[in-house]
Each structure stands twice: as structure tokens, then as C-alpha cells.
Amino acid sequence: RIFVLGIGFFTLCFLMTSLGGQFSAKRLGDSPFTIRTEVMGALESRGVLRRMSDMLEMLMKRMDILARLENSTDFHRGDEARFPLDRFQPAAGLMERIQAIAQNVSDIAIKVDQILRNSLLNGKVMEGRRDQCEVPRDPKYPDCAGKVEWMRARWTSDPCYAFFGVDGTECSFLIYLSEVEWFCPPLPWRNRTVAVPSPPPPPRPQAAFRRDLARLLELIGTGKESLSFMKKRIRHLAQQWLRAARRLEEKLAGRQRDQKHILIHIGFLTEESGDVFSPRVLKGGPLGEMVQWADILAALFMLGHSLRVTVSLKELQSHLGVPPGRGNCPLTSPLPFDLIYTDYHGLQQMKQHMGLSFKKYRCRVRVIDTFGTEPAYNHEEYATLRGYRTNWGYWNLQPAQFMTMFPHTPDNSFMGFVSEELNQTEKQLIKANKVSSMAVVYGKEASIWKGKEKFLAILNKYMEIHGTVYYETQRPPEVPAFVKNHGLLPQHEFQQLLRKAKLFIGFGFPYEGPAPLEAIANGCVFLQARFSPPHSSLNHEFFRGKPTSREATGTAVFQVSSQHPYAEEFIGKPHVWTVDYNNSEEFEAAIKTIMRTQVDPYLPYEYTCEGMLERIHAYIQHQDFCTTSSLPPSPKTKSPAMQSPPSPLALSPNATHLVWSPSARRAPQAWPPVGSLQVWVSEPQHTCTETCRRHGLVCEPTFFRFLNKEEVFLQLSIACDSTESEMNHLYPAVAENVHECYLQKEPLLFSCAGSNTKYRRLCPCRDFRQGQVALCRDCL
């Protein structure tokens, strides 16, 4: 009996193990896009159940034989004849239990058989769906078939496709193209949860002005000389940043500001871009870009935003959520940043690794661009058709997403940098200690001095010349013996030198760096060369391929009339003198006059810490490139039912230009506010930048959309025999000799730059804050 009980227990254990193994042997696929349901071993499972049932039936027969044999033996034992019922009772109970077990196994076998049949049937149906998907013909998804064809041929070209579940079947292509990308319609048989209205997002944390920069220094990290330079600069200007933040906080009077999540990726410092700057930091290399990046980091941090800083491609990929592979797939999750500040190198890296997500999120990018990118070079199709060649353009971004070191063109946003601001006591002390016969040359690299002996000899007749040229062991031969060379100086020692000197002189290079502003802020006069002819991409290798023209004519040629155009145009005499260095008499006369001229230290407000904080605050609060305003229908496509609304502009009281009509509704989302708008007509061959400046205003490209209408020509008494809508960075404009008017067809081509003798342009101008050309009076 014990043997029989053991056999029964072993049979049950074996049954449980066999069935459990059958159900756990195969699981659903791990891929998020796999719908395969594979139930293997169905016949084997049913066979096991049948064998278990047969074994139990055999046990029952043997137990019955044993019971009869035992009853027969007891009948012949007279002294034990009274006990057969007692001995038979346990056997009968065991028989009942075995019969019950057998019945249960039989019932289980029937149910499992039904389950296996249903599972196998469903698996075949689902497998058939997976392997027999057809490309949908949906006019809403015209690119679907072409994308599937591409996937058939190229899905193994990037591991990211397999990461998202693509396995070479038609269905995996369609699942990927409908759920990861968006070229195909959703598949009806895919399990999709019913869309439930999501709860409103929680209130965003508010940005609060910070009182300490220590956390920022940690975020910047270590390991590169360039990072060390930026951290030293931030520490040096820390008190100025803190004072400026307090003043701006008072000016804003508790105004609510959402805290933004911002990624700062300095692409030119990554190893993948070569990082040519870091090794040259201690050898006199250009520092202007690092000066600007240090100030951008400080300003964003002081404004109270949440920052992440990267200088490596690996960190960039991690922060963005780039899937493993070669960069052809979208990001694995929504972009966690409201804004991304980067440069052209970083922009290229993002495009290479974000797949379609780059197009989706590029409106959040801000590109730090030293020389600027004009609309004609930014629009890929237009630049290609018109021959605007550049190594850096063709991005099809909003032109204001490019942020420059100086306000070259209003088409871009002016980011800038800061110079150290002096208090009145420091200014008076500098004036008292100035040495009128002391000059400092602008140029830390010996190559800049080559061929300048003539200028230096004339200067040496009147002034003691100081240089800060880098050298390791021997004095550079390019630096004449009469020059007192201090070698490469730390920033604070260089400023002490400037505070003593009367003159800071440039030899034509580097272009548009921060040093001249620092010199002027420390009481120096800046003397620079006038370029004749102006330097351009046609006659100077440095400017070849730059995505800007600063054109004075209709030709697309980058023209720079002096070493530092901002200093020449926005500051001017007595702080800045621009002369022809090829004219020895003019050069010598300028030196004599400068020695007699008394100047105070001067720093434009827009280059102070407060000015930069004010500007970046306004950009973050008001610039939104992810929602764009549409143009009115072009003249050729308008129908009576689709007439554009009447012009909101009106003639000014003196009838010289247009202004926003007092009776017109103000556009609540427009920034700058439309009340600052004035519309002027340019002279032939004048840019809108020049036209607005002649009237004491600044060209504002965001206002072009309000004057890109036929009615505006009539309001300005311009006769139009015909009106066409075309792609041209000079439009809207009029060709007066033939009475032909032109409207802009492509909003990305609205541009303050550019001119032509044939056209008079319609120019949107605005006022500006004193010392802050980037902002109108009511823009803050």
C-alpha cells in the first residue's frame, strides 16, 4: 500500500512538472513590436496527459487484483475470518482516491486539450497577420509605400531598427513606420489602449534668480583647458553677475517666469569635432568663443533655469535619449529639454544622431553663431538655386534662432557677451593713471605681427609699444626689438595693462573679437584699419564660405569694412578711430590726435552683465519658434471667399510712413509688440537695415508678415500694375520703373539684409531701448 501511495504521489508530481514545463517553455517575444504567440509541444502535452491517465487506470486494476487476492487469503484463515472488513476498508478508500485522481486527470486532459487547440489556432492567425501584412494605400500617408520599400532594402543598415523591433518582416516594417516614425497609418489589429484624456500637467516650477555660482562651476566639469578658462572667467565676474541679477530682479518686480530645462552642448569642444581650441588656450589662441560661452552659461544660470552642460558626443546622446545605432532612428522618448544652446558643430552632431526627431525638435535649438547666418544662406532650396554657397548654411531654421556675438544683422538674434564694468571710483582712478604715450597691440599670435614693421615704426616715434605675444623659450622674430613683449598674460594682468595704456591698436586680425570692447571699457582708444577694398569671400580666405553677406550691393558677397565693424558703427569717435593704414600721413595724424584726446572708460549697456541678462531673459520668455504665423494666401491663389484681412496699418500723421493703426486690434502674441512698428520704403540699393538706421530705428524681421500684403503698397501710394508672389530675400519690394510689386512667398526668406538697384524695399522698423538694440522700448 505504501508502494502504491508512493506511485500515486510520484505520478501527481510528474504530472504537475510536465504541464508546468509545457506552459512555461515558450513566452511572448521580448520585442515591443512582436505579436507572435508560439505554443509548442501541443501534441506532446496531450500525450503526457493520456499516459498519466493510462498509468492510473493500470494502478486501479492492480489494486483491484490485490484486494481480491487479500480477501481470498483471509477467507481460509478461520482465526482471522472476523477481520476481512477491517482490512478491506483502507484498500477501498485508496481505490476511491485513485479513481478520483484518475477522473481529475481525465478532466484536466480534456481542458488542456481545448486550451492547446485554441492557442494553436490563435497563434496561426496572429502569425499569419504578422507575415502577411499588406502596405496600406492611404492618401493621408503618401510616403508609406516608398518607406516600406526602403526598409526592405536597408533595415539592416542601422542597428537602431532592430532595437525598435524590426526583424525583416513586412509587419515589423509597418509597425515601425506607424508607431516609431509616422509615415504609415496605424495597423488596425495592433493592441492599442483607448486614448484617455490625460490630466492637466502640474504647474511648472518658477525660475528664481540665483545668489551663488558654485553649482554652475560643478556643472561645467573639468578635464579641458578651455573649461578651466571659462570657469576662471565666471569666478572673476561673479560679483558683477550677482549685482546685475539683483537689479534685473527689481526691474521685473516679481514677474512670474517658468523655469526652463536647458541643454548646453558646446560642440566645438568635443573630441569628434577636433577641439582645436583647448590646446591653444595657453598658447595665445582665439578665446572669443569661450568668452561668449562662459557668459552664456553664467547668464542662463543666474536667471534660474535648470541646466545640463555637455562637451562630449557621448553625453549628448545620453541626455537626448539617442537609441543605439548610427543615428537614423528617432529618439527613444520625448525630448526632455525646452531649449538647446549649441554651435554649428553641435547642430551637425544632433542632426546625425537624432533621426527624424531633429526635424521635430529643431525649433527648440539656439545656435551660437559668431558671424551670423542670413536668410538667403539658411534656406536650402533658395541658396542652391541662387548660388549662395556656404560651408555652414542650408539649415532651414528660423533666422532668429542663430545668435551672434555682435548685432551684425537684425535677421539673427544678438546674443553678445560681457565686459567688466567699472564703478565711478575705478573710472576716475584709471583716468588719473593713464600714460598718454603707451600703446598695446591687439594680437597674441606672432603671425599677426608679420609685415607690420612700417606701422610699428611710425607708432614707435610717439609711443612706447607693448605686446602680449605668446612664446615658449625665444622671443618671436616677428616682434621688433623696440616692442616690450609681456608674453601671454592672465586676464586680470592684461586688464591692468589696458588700464595704463592710452591706445589699443589692431592690425586687421582677429576680426570682431571681445578685446577691443574690453580696451574701450578700460579707457583706451581703439585704432583700427579701414579695409579698402572691404574684405569678403571673394578676396579673403578667412571669409570664404561664411553664411552671410553684409552686402552693400545686390551681390552676395561678405563685406567687412574694418577689423571691428561694431566698434566703428555703434561706438565711433572719440573711442574708436578707423583709418587707412596704407596712408602713412593719415595713420600718423590719427596717432597725434589720439594722444591729445581725453576719453572716459566706456562700455555699451548691452555688453554689461545686466544688459546680457535682460536680453536673454526676453528671448527665453518671448521667442517661440515652435508655433509660427501663417502668411495670407498669395495673390494668385486668393478667391473671393479667402480674401486676406484688411491691413492693420495706417498712414502716419506726416504721411511719410505707416504705423500700427490705433483702431486695429493688437496682436496679443506678437513680440516685439506691434505698437513699435513703423513701415518705411527704402531707396534703391539700400538694405532695410540701412533704411531703418537712417530713421533712428532698427529693422525688425518678425514684422514683415504684417506688411506682406497688396494693400500696404496702396497705403504707401505705390502704383502696382501687377503683383506677384515669389521666393526672394528682397521681397516685399517694388520695381518702380515698371510698376511691378512683389510679395514674399517663403517666410524663412524675410530678411533685413540685401539690396538691389532695381528695387525699393518695404522695411519693417521699430524703436529700441537705449544701449540695447536687440529690444524695443516695451519689449522687456
C-alpha positions in Angstrom: 0.0 0.0 0.0 2.8 2.4 0.8 4.3 1.5 -2.6 1.0 2.3 -4.3 0.7 5.6 -2.4 4.2 6.5 -3.4 3.5 5.7 -7.1 0.4 7.9 -6.9 2.3 10.8 -5.4 5.1 10.5 -7.9 2.6 10.4 -10.7 0.9 13.7 -9.5 4.4 15.4 -9.2 5.4 14.3 -12.6 2.0 15.5 -14.0 2.4 18.9 -12.4 6.0 19.3 -13.6 5.2 18.2 -17.1 2.2 20.5 -17.5 4.1 23.4 -15.9 7.1 22.9 -18.2 4.8 22.9 -21.2 3.2 26.2 -20.4 6.4 28.0 -19.3 8.6 26.7 -22.1 7.5 29.4 -24.6 6.9 33.0 -23.7 5.8 36.1 -25.7 8.5 37.8 -27.6 10.5 40.4 -25.8 10.4 42.9 -28.6 7.8 45.7 -28.0 6.6 45.2 -31.6 6.4 41.3 -31.6 2.9 39.8 -31.5 4.0 36.2 -32.1 2.2 33.7 -29.8 4.0 30.4 -30.1 2.6 27.3 -28.2 5.0 24.4 -28.9 4.6 20.8 -27.9 0.8 20.7 -28.0 0.8 17.0 -29.1 3.4 16.1 -26.5 1.3 17.7 -23.8 -1.8 15.7 -24.7 0.3 12.5 -24.9 1.6 13.1 -21.4 -1.9 13.5 -20.1 -3.0 10.3 -21.8 -0.1 8.4 -20.4 -0.9 9.6 -16.9 -4.5 8.5 -17.3 -3.4 5.1 -18.6 -0.9 4.6 -15.6 -3.6 5.5 -13.1 -6.1 3.1 -14.8 -3.4 0.3 -14.6 -2.9 1.1 -10.9 -6.6 0.8 -10.3 -6.7 -2.7 -11.9 -3.7 -3.9 -10.0 -5.2 -2.6 -6.7 -8.4 -4.5 -7.5 -6.4 -7.7 -8.1 -4.5 -7.2 -4.9 -7.8 -6.6 -3.0 -9.4 -9.8 -4.3 -6.3 -11.8 -3.5 -6.2 -10.5 0.0 -9.9 -11.3 0.5 -9.4 -14.9 -0.7 -6.5 -15.4 1.7 -8.5 -14.1 4.7 -11.4 -16.5 3.9 -9.2 -19.6 4.6 -7.9 -18.3 8.0 -10.6 -19.1 10.4 -9.0 -17.4 13.4 -8.7 -14.3 11.3 -12.1 -14.5 9.5 -13.6 -11.8 11.6 -11.1 -9.2 10.3 -11.5 -9.0 6.5 -13.8 -6.0 6.5 -11.3 -4.0 8.7 -8.5 -4.9 6.3 -10.5 -4.2 3.2 -11.7 -0.7 4.3 -8.3 1.1 3.8 -7.9 -0.6 0.4 -11.4 0.5 -0.6 -10.6 4.1 0.4 -7.4 4.1 -1.5 -9.2 2.8 -4.6 -11.7 5.7 -4.3 -8.9 8.2 -4.1 -7.1 6.8 -7.1 -10.4 6.7 -9.1 -11.0 10.4 -8.2 -7.4 11.3 -9.2 -7.9 9.4 -12.5 -11.1 11.3 -13.1 -9.5 14.7 -12.4 -6.6 13.9 -14.7 -9.1 12.9 -17.4 -11.0 16.2 -16.9 -7.7 18.2 -16.9 -6.6 16.4 -20.1 -9.9 17.5 -21.8 -9.5 21.1 -20.7 -5.8 21.4 -21.6 -6.5 19.9 -25.0 -9.1 22.6 -25.6 -6.7 25.3 -24.4 -3.9 24.0 -26.6 -6.2 23.8 -29.7 -7.4 27.4 -29.1 -3.9 28.7 -28.5 -2.5 27.0 -31.6 -5.4 28.4 -33.7 -4.9 31.9 -32.4 -1.1 31.6 -32.9 -1.6 30.7 -36.5 -4.0 33.6 -37.0 -1.6 36.1 -35.4 1.4 34.7 -37.2 -0.5 35.0 -40.4 -1.2 38.6 -39.7 2.4 39.3 -39.0 3.8 37.6 -42.0 1.1 38.6 -44.5 0.8 42.4 -43.8 0.0 44.5 -46.9 1.2 48.0 -47.4 -1.9 50.3 -46.8 -2.9 52.6 -49.6 -3.9 55.7 -47.7 -3.8 59.1 -49.4 -3.0 60.6 -46.0 0.2 58.7 -45.9 1.6 59.1 -49.5 5.2 58.1 -48.5 4.3 54.9 -46.8 4.9 52.5 -49.7 8.3 54.2 -50.5 9.4 54.0 -46.9 8.5 50.3 -46.7 10.5 49.6 -49.9 13.4 51.4 -48.3 13.1 49.4 -45.2 13.1 46.1 -47.1 16.5 47.0 -48.6 18.1 48.9 -45.8 16.7 47.8 -42.4 20.0 46.1 -41.5 22.0 49.3 -42.3 21.5 50.6 -38.7 21.1 48.5 -35.5 18.6 51.1 -34.2 15.9 49.4 -36.4 16.3 46.1 -34.6 16.4 48.0 -31.3 12.8 49.1 -32.1 11.7 45.6 -33.1 12.2 45.5 -36.8 13.1 41.9 -37.8 12.8 41.9 -41.6 9.0 41.0 -41.9 6.5 43.3 -43.6 4.6 43.8 -40.4 7.6 44.9 -38.4 8.3 47.5 -41.1 4.7 48.8 -40.9 4.7 48.7 -37.1 7.9 50.8 -37.0 6.8 53.2 -39.7 3.5 53.8 -38.0 4.4 53.8 -34.3 8.0 54.9 -34.1 8.0 57.1 -37.2 4.9 58.5 -38.8 4.9 57.6 -42.5 2.3 54.8 -42.4 -1.2 54.6 -40.8 -1.7 52.6 -37.6 -2.4 48.9 -38.1 -6.0 48.1 -37.0 -5.0 44.7 -35.4 -2.4 46.2 -33.1 -3.2 46.3 -29.5 -3.7 50.0 -28.6 -5.1 51.3 -25.4 -8.1 53.6 -25.7 -7.0 57.2 -25.5 -7.8 58.6 -22.1 -7.7 62.3 -21.6 -4.5 63.0 -19.7 -4.7 65.0 -16.6 -3.6 68.6 -16.9 0.2 68.9 -16.4 1.3 70.1 -13.0 2.3 73.8 -12.7 5.8 74.4 -13.8 8.4 75.4 -11.2 9.2 79.1 -11.4 12.6 80.4 -12.1 14.3 82.3 -9.3 17.3 84.5 -9.6 20.3 82.7 -8.1 22.6 84.1 -5.5 25.6 81.8 -6.0 27.6 80.4 -8.9 29.2 77.4 -7.2 26.8 74.9 -8.6 27.4 76.2 -12.1 31.1 75.6 -11.8 30.3 72.0 -10.9 28.1 71.6 -13.9 30.8 72.8 -16.3 33.1 70.0 -15.2 36.8 69.5 -15.7 39.4 67.9 -18.0 39.9 70.6 -20.6 41.9 73.8 -20.6 39.0 75.5 -22.3 36.7 74.6 -19.4 39.2 75.8 -16.9 39.4 79.1 -18.8 35.6 79.5 -18.7 35.4 78.7 -15.0 38.1 81.3 -14.2 36.2 83.9 -16.1 32.9 83.1 -14.3 34.7 83.3 -11.0 36.3 86.7 -11.9 32.9 88.2 -12.9 30.8 86.5 -10.2 30.1 89.7 -8.2 29.1 91.6 -11.3 26.7 88.8 -12.3 25.2 88.8 -8.8 24.7 92.6 -8.7 23.2 92.6 -12.2 20.8 89.8 -11.3 19.6 91.8 -8.3 19.0 94.9 -10.4 17.1 92.9 -13.1 15.0 91.2 -10.4 14.0 94.6 -9.1 13.2 95.8 -12.6 10.9 92.8 -13.3 9.1 93.4 -10.0 8.3 89.8 -9.2 7.0 88.9 -12.6 6.4 85.1 -13.0 8.9 83.2 -15.1 8.7 79.5 -15.9 11.9 77.6 -15.2 13.2 76.1 -18.5 15.1 72.8 -18.8 18.1 73.8 -21.0 20.8 71.7 -22.5 24.1 73.5 -23.4 26.1 71.5 -25.8 29.4 73.1 -26.8 30.1 71.2 -30.0 33.4 72.8 -30.9 34.9 71.4 -27.7 34.0 67.8 -28.4 36.8 65.4 -29.5 34.7 64.4 -32.5 34.9 68.0 -33.9 38.7 68.1 -33.2 38.6 70.5 -30.2 41.3 72.7 -31.7 40.7 75.4 -29.1 41.6 73.7 -25.8 45.3 73.0 -26.7 45.7 76.7 -27.8 44.2 78.3 -24.7 47.6 78.6 -23.1 49.3 79.5 -26.4 47.6 82.7 -27.4 44.8 81.0 -29.5 41.5 82.7 -30.1 39.4 82.9 -26.9 36.4 84.9 -28.1 34.1 81.9 -28.5 35.0 80.6 -25.0 34.4 84.1 -23.5 30.9 84.1 -25.0 30.1 80.6 -23.9 31.2 81.3 -20.4 29.0 84.4 -20.3 26.0 82.5 -21.8 26.4 79.8 -19.1 26.5 82.4 -16.3 23.5 84.3 -17.6 21.3 81.2 -18.0 22.2 80.0 -14.6 21.7 83.4 -12.9 18.3 83.6 -14.4 17.3 80.5 -12.5 16.9 77.9 -15.2 17.8 74.2 -14.9 20.9 73.4 -16.9 22.8 70.4 -18.3 26.3 71.1 -19.8 28.0 68.7 -22.3 31.3 68.8 -24.2 31.2 65.3 -25.5 29.2 63.4 -28.1 28.5 60.5 -25.7 27.0 62.8 -23.1 24.9 64.5 -25.8 23.5 61.1 -26.9 22.7 60.1 -23.3 20.9 63.4 -22.5 18.9 63.3 -25.7 17.9 59.6 -25.5 19.5 58.5 -28.7 18.9 54.8 -29.5 21.9 52.5 -30.1 23.0 52.6 -33.7 24.1 55.1 -36.4 21.5 57.8 -35.8 18.8 57.0 -38.4 16.0 56.4 -35.8 14.1 58.9 -33.7 14.8 59.4 -30.0 13.6 56.8 -27.6 11.5 59.3 -25.7 10.2 62.9 -25.9 12.9 65.5 -25.8 13.3 66.4 -22.1 14.6 69.9 -22.8 12.7 73.1 -23.6 15.8 74.7 -25.2 19.1 73.6 -26.5 22.0 76.0 -26.9 24.7 74.7 -29.2 27.0 75.8 -32.1 27.3 74.7 -35.7 29.4 71.6 -34.7 26.8 70.6 -32.1 24.0 71.2 -34.6 25.6 68.8 -37.1 26.1 66.2 -34.3 22.4 66.5 -33.3 21.3 66.1 -36.9 23.5 63.0 -37.4 22.2 61.2 -34.2 18.5 62.3 -33.8 17.0 60.9 -36.9 13.5 62.4 -37.6 13.5 63.8 -34.1 15.8 66.5 -35.3 13.2 67.9 -37.7 10.6 67.6 -34.9 12.6 69.4 -32.2 14.9 71.8 -34.2 12.6 74.7 -33.3 14.0 74.4 -29.7 17.6 74.9 -30.8 19.5 78.1 -30.5 22.7 78.3 -32.5 25.6 80.4 -31.2 27.0 81.8 -34.4 29.8 84.3 -34.3 29.4 86.0 -37.7 25.7 85.3 -38.2 23.6 83.4 -40.9 21.4 85.4 -43.2 18.1 84.1 -44.6 19.4 83.7 -48.2 22.0 81.3 -46.9 19.8 79.5 -44.5 17.1 78.4 -46.9 18.5 75.3 -48.6 16.4 75.4 -51.8 16.8 79.1 -52.4 20.5 79.2 -51.6 21.1 76.3 -54.0 19.0 77.9 -56.8 20.6 81.3 -56.4 24.2 80.2 -55.9 24.6 81.3 -52.3 27.4 79.0 -51.4 28.4 78.4 -47.8 30.0 75.7 -45.7 27.7 76.4 -42.8 24.2 77.2 -44.0 21.2 75.4 -45.5 19.6 74.5 -42.2 16.1 75.9 -42.8 15.8 77.2 -39.3 14.1 80.5 -38.3 16.9 83.1 -38.8 16.4 84.4 -35.3 17.5 81.0 -34.0 21.0 82.0 -34.9 22.6 84.1 -32.1 25.6 86.3 -32.8 28.4 87.8 -30.9 27.7 91.3 -32.3 24.5 92.7 -33.8 25.6 92.2 -37.4 22.1 91.8 -38.8 18.7 92.1 -37.2 17.7 88.8 -39.0 19.6 87.0 -36.3 19.2 87.3 -32.5 22.0 89.3 -30.9 23.5 87.2 -28.0 26.7 89.1 -27.2 29.0 88.7 -24.2 30.0 90.9 -21.3 32.9 93.1 -20.4 33.9 94.0 -16.9 32.0 97.1 -15.8 33.8 99.8 -13.7 32.3 101.9 -11.0 32.9 105.7 -10.9 35.8 105.4 -8.4 37.6 103.0 -10.7 37.0 105.1 -13.7 38.5 108.2 -12.1 41.5 106.2 -10.9 42.1 104.9 -14.5 41.9 108.4 -15.9 44.4 109.7 -13.4 46.9 106.9 -14.1 46.8 106.8 -17.9 50.1 107.0 -19.7 49.4 109.0 -22.9 52.4 107.6 -24.7 51.7 104.0 -24.1 50.2 101.6 -26.7 49.2 97.9 -26.6 49.0 95.9 -29.8 45.9 93.7 -30.3 47.4 90.3 -31.3 48.6 87.4 -29.2 49.9 85.3 -32.1 53.2 86.2 -33.7 51.8 85.7 -37.2 49.6 88.8 -36.7 52.7 91.0 -36.5 54.2 89.8 -39.7 54.6 92.6 -42.3 53.6 95.3 -39.9 57.0 96.9 -39.4 56.0 100.1 -41.2 53.1 100.9 -38.9 55.1 99.9 -35.8 58.0 102.2 -36.8 55.6 105.2 -37.1 53.9 104.3 -33.8 57.2 103.9 -32.1 58.1 107.5 -32.9 55.4 108.7 -30.5 54.5 105.8 -28.1 56.0 103.0 -26.1 54.7 99.8 -27.6 53.7 96.8 -25.6 52.7 93.3 -26.8 51.3 90.1 -25.3 52.6 87.6 -27.8 52.9 84.0 -26.7 56.3 82.4 -26.8 57.9 79.4 -25.1 61.6 80.0 -24.9 62.7 82.5 -27.6 61.3 85.9 -28.4 59.2 85.7 -31.7 61.2 87.2 -34.6 58.1 88.9 -35.9 58.0 91.2 -32.9 60.5 94.1 -33.3 63.1 94.6 -30.6 61.7 98.0 -29.6 58.4 96.3 -28.5 58.1 95.4 -24.8 56.6 91.9 -25.0 55.0 90.6 -21.8 54.2 87.2 -23.2 50.7 85.7 -22.7 49.1 87.4 -19.7 46.3 86.1 -17.4 43.1 88.1 -17.9 43.4 90.3 -14.8 47.0 91.2 -15.7 46.0 92.0 -19.2 43.3 94.4 -17.9 45.9 96.1 -15.7 48.0 96.7 -18.8 45.0 98.2 -20.6 44.2 100.5 -17.7 47.6 102.1 -18.1 47.7 102.3 -21.9 46.3 105.2 -23.9 46.0 103.3 -27.2 44.9 99.8 -28.2 45.8 99.2 -31.8 44.6 96.5 -34.2 46.4 95.2 -37.2 43.4 93.8 -39.1 43.1 90.5 -37.3 41.4 88.8 -35.4 38.0 90.1 -36.7 35.3 91.2 -34.2 36.8 89.8 -31.0 35.9 90.9 -27.5 39.3 92.6 -26.7 38.5 96.0 -28.3 35.4 96.4 -26.1 37.5 95.5 -23.0 40.1 98.1 -24.0 37.5 100.8 -24.5 35.9 99.9 -21.2 39.3 100.4 -19.6 39.7 103.9 -21.0 41.7 103.1 -24.2 41.2 104.5 -27.6 40.9 101.7 -30.2 42.7 102.4 -33.5 41.9 100.0 -36.4 42.4 99.7 -40.1 39.9 100.5 -42.7 39.8 97.8 -45.4 40.0 99.1 -48.9 38.5 97.2 -50.7 36.4 95.7 -48.0 37.3 92.1 -47.1 35.0 89.5 -48.5 34.7 85.9 -49.5 36.0 86.9 -52.9 39.3 88.4 -51.8 40.0 86.9 -48.4 40.2 83.2 -47.5 39.0 83.7 -43.9 35.5 84.7 -45.0 35.1 82.1 -47.8 32.1 80.0 -47.1 30.6 82.2 -44.3 26.8 82.2 -44.5 26.4 85.9 -44.6 27.0 88.8 -46.9 26.5 92.1 -45.0 26.0 93.3 -48.6 26.1 96.9 -49.7 25.0 95.8 -53.2 22.9 93.1 -54.7 25.8 90.7 -55.0 26.0 88.0 -52.3 29.5 88.9 -51.1 30.5 89.0 -47.4 32.0 92.5 -46.9 33.8 93.8 -43.8 35.0 97.4 -44.0 37.1 97.3 -40.8 38.6 94.9 -38.3 35.7 95.6 -35.9 32.5 97.0 -37.6 30.5 97.1 -34.4 33.1 99.4 -32.7 33.2 101.6 -35.9 29.4 101.8 -36.3 27.9 101.7 -32.8 30.6 103.4 -30.8 32.8 105.5 -33.1 34.9 108.6 -32.2 36.4 109.6 -29.9 36.6 106.0 -28.6 37.2 104.3 -32.0 39.3 105.6 -34.9 39.2 103.8 -38.3 41.8 104.9 -40.7 43.6 103.8 -43.9 46.8 102.2 -42.7 48.2 102.4 -46.3 48.1 106.2 -46.0 51.1 106.9 -43.7 50.1 110.5 -43.2 46.5 109.7 -42.1 47.8 107.0 -39.8 50.4 109.3 -38.2 47.9 112.2 -37.8 45.4 109.9 -36.1 48.1 108.9 -33.5 48.9 112.5 -32.7 45.2 113.4 -32.3 44.6 110.4 -30.1 47.4 111.3 -27.8 45.8 114.7 -27.2 42.3 113.4 -26.8 40.8 112.7 -23.4 38.3 109.9 -23.2 36.4 108.3 -20.3 36.1 104.5 -20.0 33.0 103.5 -21.9 31.0 100.2 -22.1 27.8 99.9 -24.1 24.9 98.8 -21.8 24.2 95.8 -24.0 27.7 94.4 -23.1 27.2 94.7 -19.3 26.1 91.7 -17.2 22.7 93.4 -16.7 22.3 94.1 -20.4 23.0 90.5 -21.3 20.7 89.1 -18.6 18.0 91.4 -19.7 18.3 90.3 -23.3 18.5 86.6 -22.7 15.5 86.8 -20.3 13.4 88.5 -23.0 14.4 85.9 -25.6 13.5 82.9 -23.3 10.2 84.5 -22.3 9.0 85.6 -25.7 10.8 83.8 -28.6 8.8 80.8 -29.7 9.8 79.2 -32.9 7.7 76.0 -32.5 4.5 77.9 -33.3 4.6 80.0 -36.4 2.2 82.5 -38.0 1.0 81.7 -41.5 1.1 84.0 -44.4 -2.0 85.3 -46.1 -2.8 83.5 -49.4 -0.7 84.6 -52.3 -2.4 86.8 -54.9 -2.6 84.0 -57.5 -4.4 81.7 -55.1 -6.8 84.0 -53.4 -10.5 83.6 -54.0 -13.4 85.9 -53.1 -14.1 83.7 -50.1 -10.4 83.7 -49.0 -9.5 87.4 -49.0 -6.8 88.4 -46.5 -8.0 90.6 -43.7 -7.6 94.4 -44.1 -4.2 95.9 -43.3 -3.9 96.9 -39.6 -1.5 99.7 -40.7 -2.3 103.4 -41.2 -0.5 106.3 -42.6 1.5 108.4 -40.1 0.4 112.0 -39.3 3.1 113.4 -41.5 2.3 110.9 -44.3 5.9 109.6 -44.6 5.5 106.1 -43.4 3.0 103.6 -41.9 2.3 102.8 -38.3 0.1 100.4 -36.5 -3.4 101.8 -36.7 -4.9 102.9 -33.3 -8.2 101.3 -34.3 -6.6 97.9 -35.2 -6.6 95.1 -32.7 -3.3 94.5 -31.2 -1.9 91.0 -31.8 -1.6 89.7 -28.3 1.1 87.1 -29.0 3.2 89.3 -31.2 6.7 90.0 -29.9 8.1 92.6 -30.2 4.8 94.5 -29.5 3.3 95.8 -32.7 3.0 99.3 -31.3 6.7 99.8 -32.0 6.2 99.1 -35.8 7.0 101.6 -38.5 7.0 100.8 -42.2 9.4 102.7 -44.4 10.3 102.4 -48.1 14.0 102.0 -48.9 15.9 103.9 -51.6 17.2 101.7 -54.4 20.3 99.8 -53.5 19.7 100.3 -49.7 19.1 97.4 -47.3 16.3 97.5 -44.8 18.9 97.6 -42.1 20.3 100.8 -43.5 16.9 102.3 -44.2 15.7 101.8 -40.6 19.0 103.1 -39.2 18.7 106.3 -41.2 15.5 106.9 -39.3 17.0 106.1 -35.9 15.3 102.7 -35.8 16.2 99.0 -36.1 14.9 96.6 -38.7 12.6 94.0 -37.2 12.1 90.9 -39.4 9.2 89.5 -37.4 7.1 92.4 -38.6 7.4 91.5 -42.3 4.3 89.4 -42.1 2.2 92.5 -41.3 3.3 94.4 -44.4 3.5 91.5 -46.9 0.1 92.5 -48.4 -1.1 94.2 -51.6 -3.0 96.8 -49.5 0.2 98.1 -48.0 1.5 99.2 -51.4 -1.7 101.2 -51.9 -1.4 102.7 -48.5 2.1 104.0 -49.4 0.8 105.4 -52.7 2.8 102.9 -54.7 1.2 102.1 -58.1 1.3 98.4 -58.9 0.3 97.3 -62.4 0.9 93.7 -61.3 1.6 91.9 -58.0 3.4 88.6 -57.9 4.4 86.3 -55.0 7.8 84.8 -55.3 10.7 83.4 -53.3 13.2 86.3 -53.0 15.0 87.6 -49.9 14.5 91.2 -51.1 10.7 90.9 -51.1 8.3 92.6 -50.4 9.5 95.3 -52.8 8.6 97.3 -55.8 10.3 97.8 -59.2 9.2 101.4 -59.7 10.4 101.7 -63.3 7.9 99.1 -64.4 5.3 99.4 -61.6 5.7 95.8 -60.6 5.1 94.8 -57.0 6.4 91.6 -55.3 5.3 89.8 -52.2 7.3 87.2 -50.2 6.2 83.6 -50.8 8.6 82.0 -48.3 8.5 83.3 -44.7 12.0 81.9 -44.0 13.3 84.4 -46.5 12.1 87.6 -44.8 15.3 89.5 -44.5 16.6 92.9 -43.4 19.8 92.3 -45.4 20.1 92.6 -49.2 19.5 95.3 -51.8 19.4 95.8 -55.5 19.4 98.9 -57.8 16.1 97.6 -59.3 14.0 97.5 -56.1 12.7 99.7 -53.3 12.0 97.5 -50.4 9.2 97.7 -47.8 11.0 97.8 -44.5 9.6 97.0 -41.0 11.3 99.2 -38.4 11.0 99.5 -34.7 12.3 101.6 -31.8 14.9 100.2 -29.3 15.9 100.6 -25.7 18.8 102.9 -25.0 22.0 100.9 -25.3 20.1 97.7 -26.2 19.4 97.4 -29.9 18.0 93.9 -29.5 15.0 95.0 -27.6 12.3 97.6 -28.3 11.3 100.0 -25.6 8.3 97.9 -24.4 10.0 94.5 -25.1 11.0 93.7 -21.6 
